[in-house]
Amino acid sequence: MNKDTVLAVINKYGMLKSGDTVVIGLSGGADSVSLTSVLLKLRDELGLKLICAHVNHSIRGKEADGDELFCIDFCRNNGIELKTLHIDVPRLAKLNSMSQEEYGRKIRYEFFASLAGENGKIATAHNLNDCAETLLFNLARGTGSRGACSIPPVRGNIIRPLIETPRKEIEEYCSENSLEFVTDSTNFENEYSRNKIRNIVIPALEEINSSAVSAISRYICLARQEEKALEFTANEKYGLCVSDGAICEEKLLKLPRAFQKRIIFRYLSEHTRSDISSRHIEDIISVLGKNKAVDTAGGLKIQSKNGYLSVAGPQEGVSPWRVEIEKKSCETNLPYAKAVIGIVESKDLQNFNKEYIDKCIDCDKISEKLCFRSRESGDKITLTKRNVTKSLKKLFIEDKIHSEERGKIAVLADGDEVVWVEGYGSSKKFSPDKNSKKIMTVKIENF
């Protein structure tokens, strides 16, 4: 590994262009230290603005604090700007009914995105071994061809310049360049699935084939190429099968099963924001040509009728609904999901990044009695980030939310005023500010 081999990967996948702002996720480990070192060497050549970002998750106590101090010293010694975030992941993950790993990842990427801005890039230090481990993890869970593609080199504005570099070469680079780094002690604990793959499965495979990681990488590369070809053809077939918001069953049934599934998956994706599983797709395939309807992802009803698959009409859609709540931490069931409410004291506001706070609610600006309900005629919201006021009807149309889905979106109201909307956050009038003492967090979870 050297700056030229990393630059070759950057150019291969079109990761960067001259003048880009790059936020580097710096944990202090060998991977992220090496990534930062290489990008520093390429900074002038590529005309980059570099910012390092470190998140202290408050999981490993003094060890985590030591990692943060290391990152501060490293960036100071190398003349690179560092932004840090302290977040009590164990407590807030529990508050949001998420695993620590899931919540930590969510907060990290929200923090990185807030620093990168609209046009910046986020560079993470995922490497070749990470790809191999992710593939094995996905296979153990029964993945399809998409999961076989493992970690993508580029996803949106997230780039991974070390994606083709083995961990061994990264360690050698650190040694050759006298780079110090920290080691997360939890990496050696086999309580986590990924650690078992890293510490047990990969070494066992390398006993069979010393180049096992590289061999797995070649398979991932082929899987990505084949996935791209399949998706290209599926998109062509989608245009032939779908028109006027419905799928022609006769045309769909003439296709191989793999393309049937991809077309149905894309169709569902265009009509619901909920997670789509293989079970949802199989349920829809099971009613093809039978003039039946089936409930699927997010409560969406798909019907087979007169040779076409389509979203069930308004007569089978969503009835108005309303659920009263009090201003306190609680969980409550809505018709189509569960709402998790948390109340956070002002002393904990430092644990939230600005973008996340904007989606929360200032408790002093709302009444003691609130309600979750479906959208009503005349509902409006002032979007904090855009500073514009729009009707929910117009907003949902602009964001291409299907009409049968709109009534399922949770609206939190205080009397006749819209306080918060699922997927959009709080209205500007109710969002926290520097004088906020308590804030309300709202999370909507599928059943």
Secondary structure as GFF3:
##gff-version 3
##sequence-region A 1 447
A	DSSP	alpha_helix	3	12	.	.	.	ID=ss1
A	DSSP	beta_strand	21	25	.	.	.	ID=ss2
A	DSSP	alpha_helix	30	46	.	.	.	ID=ss3
A	DSSP	beta_strand	49	56	.	.	.	ID=ss4
A	DSSP	alpha_helix	62	78	.	.	.	ID=ss5
A	DSSP	beta_strand	81	86	.	.	.	ID=ss6
A	DSSP	alpha_helix	89	95	.	.	.	ID=ss7
A	DSSP	alpha_helix	100	116	.	.	.	ID=ss8
A	DSSP	beta_strand	121	123	.	.	.	ID=ss9
A	DSSP	alpha_helix	128	140	.	.	.	ID=ss10
A	DSSP	three_ten_helix	147	149	.	.	.	ID=ss11
A	DSSP	beta_strand	154	155	.	.	.	ID=ss12
A	DSSP	beta_strand	158	159	.	.	.	ID=ss13
A	DSSP	alpha_helix	167	176	.	.	.	ID=ss14
A	DSSP	three_ten_helix	185	188	.	.	.	ID=ss15
A	DSSP	alpha_helix	193	196	.	.	.	ID=ss16
A	DSSP	pi_helix	197	201	.	.	.	ID=ss17
A	DSSP	alpha_helix	202	208	.	.	.	ID=ss18
A	DSSP	alpha_helix	212	241	.	.	.	ID=ss19
A	DSSP	beta_strand	242	243	.	.	.	ID=ss20
A	DSSP	beta_strand	246	248	.	.	.	ID=ss21
A	DSSP	alpha_helix	249	253	.	.	.	ID=ss22
A	DSSP	alpha_helix	257	269	.	.	.	ID=ss23
A	DSSP	alpha_helix	278	286	.	.	.	ID=ss24
A	DSSP	beta_strand	293	295	.	.	.	ID=ss25
A	DSSP	three_ten_helix	297	299	.	.	.	ID=ss26
A	DSSP	beta_strand	301	305	.	.	.	ID=ss27
A	DSSP	beta_strand	308	311	.	.	.	ID=ss28
A	DSSP	three_ten_helix	314	316	.	.	.	ID=ss29
A	DSSP	beta_strand	322	326	.	.	.	ID=ss30
A	DSSP	beta_strand	330	333	.	.	.	ID=ss31
A	DSSP	beta_strand	338	345	.	.	.	ID=ss32
A	DSSP	three_ten_helix	346	351	.	.	.	ID=ss33
A	DSSP	alpha_helix	354	357	.	.	.	ID=ss34
A	DSSP	beta_strand	361	362	.	.	.	ID=ss35
A	DSSP	three_ten_helix	363	365	.	.	.	ID=ss36
A	DSSP	beta_strand	369	373	.	.	.	ID=ss37
A	DSSP	beta_strand	380	383	.	.	.	ID=ss38
A	DSSP	beta_strand	388	391	.	.	.	ID=ss39
A	DSSP	alpha_helix	392	398	.	.	.	ID=ss40
A	DSSP	alpha_helix	403	406	.	.	.	ID=ss41
A	DSSP	beta_strand	411	414	.	.	.	ID=ss42
A	DSSP	beta_strand	417	421	.	.	.	ID=ss43
A	DSSP	beta_strand	425	426	.	.	.	ID=ss44
A	DSSP	three_ten_helix	428	430	.	.	.	ID=ss45
A	DSSP	beta_strand	438	445	.	.	.	ID=ss46
###
